Amino acid sequence: SPDAASEDAGVDAGADAGVDAGGEDAGDAGALDPCEGNQLFEIGAGIHDITGPAAELGMMGYSMVGQKTAGIHTRLWSRAFVIRSACNGESVAFVSADLLAVFQAVQQQVMERLRATHGTIYSERNVFLSATHTHSGPGGYSHYTTYDLSILGFNAQNFEAIVEGVYLSIVEAHQNLAPGRIRVASGELLDTSINRSPDAYRLDPEEERSLYEHDTDKSMTVLRFEDRDGAELGMVSWYGVHATSMGNDNHLISGDNKGYSSYFFEKAKGTDYQAPRTFVAAFAQASSGDASPNIYGGTEGGGPDDFASTASSGRKQLDKALELYEAASEGLVGPVGSRHLFATMDEVEVAPELSDGEPHTTCSAAYGVSMIAGAEDGPGYGSEGASCETLGDLWAGLTCSPETTECQAEKPIVFKAGEQRPFPWSPEVLPFQLVRIGNLALVGLPFEVTTMASRRLRETALAQLSEAGVDRLIVVGPVNAYASYLTTREEYAAQNYEGASTHFGPWTLVAVQQQITTLAAALASGAEVPSGRAPRDLRDDVHTLQIGVLYDDKLLAVDFGDLVEDVERSYRPGQTARAVFWGAHPANSLRIGDSFLRVERKQGESWESVANDWDWETKYRWKRNNCFPTFGCSHVTVEWDIPDDAAPGTYRLRCFGDWKSVGGDLHPYEGTSSPFEVW
């Protein structure tokens, strides 16, 4: 077993067998010979804006109906890397997107667009779509009702922004392919995560727990991408911790702690978000199912507010990644390869030797009562470990069965998502993926995976792949789809939030291990894998209760962009400059690749931009102003937290947007504050 300091790097993964990038051709073990000792890859990096509506759209993560977007702290991005083998010609596209999850609908339409423009180069097999799991992005982009319920339905505008942005980030990475090398380093990062369900973890066998020093995975793995001349192209860091530093009372779009880390790494490398080729730094998710950034318990991340807690967690991940990035000297060695299958997860027959000695079948998807309670860092209603009787008459009377089913064992069922008609409310046909980049392998799962579940999956993969030339493996989730959590059998019995959200019953992990065994054996031997039953496409069966923007209005005496509240005449570094403007609804135009605000500094007779709405130091806030008699007015606030190193001089704040007329036409507007001094 791997020790705690090297969990990311503790599993060997299998070699590929000459399968082309689209997954059409099979090979054999001999096809790997040209890749023995290979350290040369083609590498491309891309990044694209995926920020959705910044007002009045439910946020995806905490399932709180009242938590709707009301501005932007940081924009959301899709960061993509394409790696092509110089020895076997295969490709892998890895994406880390600032989303709660890449829902199946997003994956389906990203692949549809890639096939239309790139043919068989990319397929479900070699496109790995992961999410940072931020809980502070706009929702409504799943085709399954469960994940749109608190959002009040599907939002086509947000869905399109995400699909197109993820697609274009991959296209940009593909266009930027150039010969290069990949260096790797791993290390241990402490004081950045705690296990938020330690009582469930303690139910895992003592002899198993004794193999590990910590109850969460503390290891971070970093890849450093360079071209053939040593010029830096980008980096990926994998570290498992929930992106829940921003709590369920936040209304500003945010990449959370991993977004902070990416932003400041990219800032250090001079990233230009509007350039077609630039340095890209992805702080990707690993196994975060029970790993919370709120290391002081509950919702407490150590800062006086959520922004400070986000910065604290993000800074720790950033500092460790920078350390590993600079120290990375070992080159990845070997081929590129991938395997993929779809499994119908509510009807998997579990082998007796892998369970309790008895045959079992996974269950139709269902949630337990503790799902309603939420997790420690995102409390809902009731408490974890609740029963139907203790939850209270309201919920028990409406939705909760006092008796559990034999299949779901300890779970008191609050909602049978898999039995809804005409379609289940969450997906049951799910993707499983294994990719190899040299001697590093990634297991992609459509779940939030708990710490011990991921450790068992590593052991499962190791049994098949240890002799195939790969000595590093990372379990990543959620990837390519989303179906809540994956716990061990023992953790499931506790019926905490994670166990209550393990859809397919107590033997789900064993069923997943069977899928990974199939993929790993195929990747090691060069065999093909049956693709399995294709998931349904529900694009024509989505619904919404959202009204959208009807029109924007203002008082007769003002224009859009006029000041409501001006800045002060002067500020010092560390203070906040603020101006309020008559604005319009930001959903009129998402300003993808652009900004709703700008901080400008006077240079001679002109003004130069020093900050935009994607910068950590700015905030764009939107608020409805019920101006009688129309009730259609908006105020927008531009805030700039003046950095300690801000150059002395004359500055101003600006806002940008589009207002909608009663007839539906859009008209651009802008506003400008008075100049102010920073000294």
Summary of the structure (lengths in Angstrom):
residues: 679
radius of gyration: 24.8
end to end distance: 57.9
largest distance: 80.2
contacts: 2642
relative contact order: 0.15
helix: 23%
strand: 30%
